Amino acid sequence: MSLRLDALVIDALDPGGLAAFWSGVLGWTPTGDGLTLEPADDTGFRIRFMPTQAPKTGPNQMHTDLTSASLEAQQQTVARVLELGGRHLDVGQRPDEGHVVLADPEGNELCVIGPGNAFLAGCPFIGALSSDGTQAVGHFWSAALGWPLVWDQDEETAVQAPHGGPKISWGGPPLNPRTGKNRWHLDLAPEAGGDQATEVARLVARGASPVDIGQGDVRPGVDPVVLADPDGNELCVLAAP
């Protein structure tokens, strides 16, 4: 069996405001209470916003790389981010790197990639979830999701769903120091016919470990089971529908 990527989950001081920002940037539709965005393309997963009172204290382990079909499209995306409340961000990037680094209203990093990027060719608007992580964690996530490795070189790895969609990439060492719970994490759900407990056991056998992030009592088969991947990044395994 395997798990499907159900959602990218973002902790937010103002979940409604941040959901509105990302809805405007991506053109995705809010559903339910307005805190979940449904993709308008073949991205294959939702974005869900959860409340937190913890301030952002360092660079996120993961950020989005947004694609551009042309220089004009790249400029339009940058302008839209700024109009919606984002800002430019200096992370030491060079002017010749061909991408624009920005932050959303709560400081979460994002990159708007210029046209002609071969690595993101064929990907949707969210071209990649670009992550800080080791080669081992890329292999772990390939096995967890059943997604093939599409890059595995010089300790850098990337996976992509067989149908396409965004890539998830890991840049290899050195890793940024952890400053507490990640503000972005992935929610996984068993495929049809799967079982939460079986999938949790499978991930633990591959190097995941249970983690307490203050989630309280977990009821197997109902509540999400919180684990950490081999690099210590939190993930949730949802109950089977």
C-alpha positions in Angstrom: 0.0 0.0 0.0 1.0 3.7 -0.1 -0.2 7.0 1.0 -1.4 10.0 -1.0 -0.5 13.5 -0.3 -3.7 15.1 1.0 -2.6 18.6 1.9 0.2 21.0 2.6 -0.6 22.4 6.0 0.5 25.9 7.0 0.4 27.2 10.5 -0.7 30.8 10.6 -1.2 33.6 13.1 -4.1 34.7 10.9 -5.3 31.6 9.0 -8.1 33.4 7.2 -6.0 36.2 6.1 -3.2 33.9 4.9 -5.7 31.7 3.1 -7.1 34.8 1.3 -3.5 35.8 0.3 -2.6 32.4 -1.2 -6.0 32.1 -2.8 -5.3 35.3 -4.6 -1.8 34.3 -5.6 -2.7 30.9 -6.9 -6.2 31.4 -8.1 -7.4 28.5 -5.9 -10.9 28.4 -4.4 -11.5 28.4 -0.6 -13.8 25.7 0.7 -15.7 25.1 3.9 -14.7 27.6 6.5 -12.4 29.3 4.0 -9.2 27.8 5.5 -8.7 25.1 2.9 -7.8 25.8 -0.8 -8.7 23.4 -3.5 -6.3 23.3 -6.5 -7.5 24.8 -9.8 -5.1 22.6 -11.8 -3.4 19.1 -11.5 -1.4 20.0 -8.4 -3.1 17.0 -6.7 -3.2 18.3 -3.1 -5.0 21.0 -1.0 -3.5 23.8 1.1 -4.9 23.9 4.6 -4.3 26.7 7.1 -4.2 26.0 10.8 -4.1 28.5 13.7 -1.0 29.0 15.8 0.1 31.5 18.4 3.8 30.8 17.8 5.7 33.5 15.9 8.0 32.5 13.0 11.5 32.3 14.3 13.7 31.2 11.4 13.6 30.1 7.7 11.0 27.5 6.9 12.1 24.0 6.0 9.9 24.1 2.9 8.8 26.8 0.5 7.0 27.0 -2.8 8.7 27.5 -6.2 6.1 29.2 -8.6 6.7 28.7 -12.3 6.5 31.3 -15.1 5.7 30.8 -18.8 7.4 34.1 -19.7 9.3 37.1 -18.1 6.0 39.0 -18.3 4.2 36.2 -16.4 7.0 36.2 -13.8 6.6 40.0 -13.3 2.9 39.7 -13.1 3.1 37.0 -10.3 5.6 39.2 -8.4 3.3 42.2 -8.7 0.3 40.1 -7.5 2.2 38.9 -4.5 3.2 42.4 -3.5 -0.3 43.8 -4.1 -1.8 41.1 -1.8 0.5 41.9 1.0 3.8 40.1 0.3 7.2 41.6 0.2 10.7 41.1 -1.3 13.1 39.0 0.7 16.9 38.9 0.7 18.2 35.5 1.4 21.6 36.1 -0.2 20.4 35.3 -3.7 22.4 36.6 -6.7 20.8 38.9 -9.3 21.7 36.4 -12.1 19.9 33.5 -10.5 16.7 34.1 -12.5 14.2 33.9 -9.7 12.6 36.4 -7.3 12.5 35.7 -3.6 9.5 36.9 -1.8 7.7 36.4 1.5 3.9 36.2 2.2 2.3 38.4 4.9 3.6 36.2 7.7 7.1 35.9 6.4 6.9 32.5 4.7 9.4 32.3 1.9 8.4 31.7 -1.7 10.2 31.9 -5.0 8.9 33.0 -8.4 11.0 31.1 -10.9 11.9 32.6 -14.3 10.9 31.0 -17.6 12.9 28.2 -19.2 13.7 26.4 -16.0 14.4 22.8 -17.1 13.9 21.2 -13.7 10.3 22.5 -13.5 9.4 22.0 -17.1 5.9 20.5 -17.3 5.0 21.3 -13.7 2.0 23.4 -12.8 2.0 26.8 -11.2 3.3 25.4 -8.0 6.3 23.8 -9.6 7.9 22.5 -6.5 7.9 22.3 -2.7 11.5 23.1 -2.3 12.8 21.7 1.0 15.8 21.6 3.3 16.7 18.0 3.8 19.1 15.1 3.4 19.4 12.5 0.6 18.0 9.9 3.1 14.9 11.9 3.7 14.3 12.2 -0.1 14.5 8.4 -0.3 12.1 8.1 2.7 9.5 10.3 1.1 9.8 8.4 -2.2 8.9 5.2 -0.4 6.2 6.9 1.7 4.3 8.3 -1.2 5.2 5.8 -3.8 6.6 8.6 -6.0 9.7 7.9 -8.0 12.9 9.8 -7.6 13.3 12.2 -10.5 16.6 13.5 -9.2 19.2 11.9 -7.0 22.6 13.5 -7.4 25.2 15.1 -5.2 23.0 14.5 -2.1 20.2 16.4 -3.7 16.9 14.6 -4.3 13.5 15.2 -5.8 10.3 13.1 -6.2 7.2 13.6 -8.3 3.9 11.8 -8.5 3.6 9.4 -11.5 0.8 11.6 -13.0 3.1 14.7 -12.8 2.2 17.8 -10.7 4.6 19.6 -8.4 7.9 18.1 -7.4 9.2 17.9 -3.8 12.9 18.5 -3.7 15.5 18.4 -0.9 18.8 20.4 -1.2 21.1 18.3 0.8 23.5 19.4 3.6 24.2 21.7 5.3 20.8 21.9 6.9 19.4 24.9 8.6 19.2 24.5 12.4 15.7 23.6 13.6 14.0 26.4 15.6 11.0 24.4 16.8 8.0 22.9 15.1 7.9 23.4 11.4 5.3 25.9 10.2 4.6 23.9 7.1 4.0 20.1 7.1 2.4 17.5 4.9 -0.8 15.6 5.7 -0.9 12.1 4.2 -3.9 9.8 3.8 -4.2 6.1 3.1 -5.1 5.2 -0.5 -8.4 3.5 -1.0 -8.5 0.2 1.0 -5.6 1.3 3.1 -5.4 1.5 6.9 -3.9 4.2 9.1 -2.2 1.9 11.6 -0.7 -0.2 8.8 0.7 2.9 7.1 2.0 4.4 10.3 3.9 1.1 11.0 5.3 1.1 7.5 6.6 4.7 7.9 8.2 3.8 11.3 9.9 0.8 9.7 11.4 3.2 7.2 12.8 5.6 9.7 9.9 7.8 10.9 9.3 8.2 14.6 6.3 9.2 16.8 6.5 12.8 17.9 4.7 14.9 20.5 3.9 18.4 19.3 1.3 19.0 21.9 -1.5 17.4 19.9 -3.0 15.8 23.0 -4.7 12.4 23.0 -4.6 10.6 19.7 -7.4 8.1 18.9 -6.1 5.5 16.5 -8.3 5.3 13.4 -9.9 8.7 14.0 -7.4 11.4 14.8 -4.2 12.1 12.8 -1.1 10.3 13.9 1.9 12.7 14.1 5.3 11.4 13.1 8.6 12.9 12.2 10.6 11.9 9.1 14.3 10.9 9.4 15.3 14.6 9.4 12.8 15.4 12.2 10.2 17.1 10.1 6.6 16.6 11.3 4.0 14.9 9.2 0.5 13.7 9.9 -1.1 10.4 8.8 -4.8 10.9 8.6 -7.4 8.2 9.4 -8.7 6.2 6.4 -12.0 7.6 5.1 
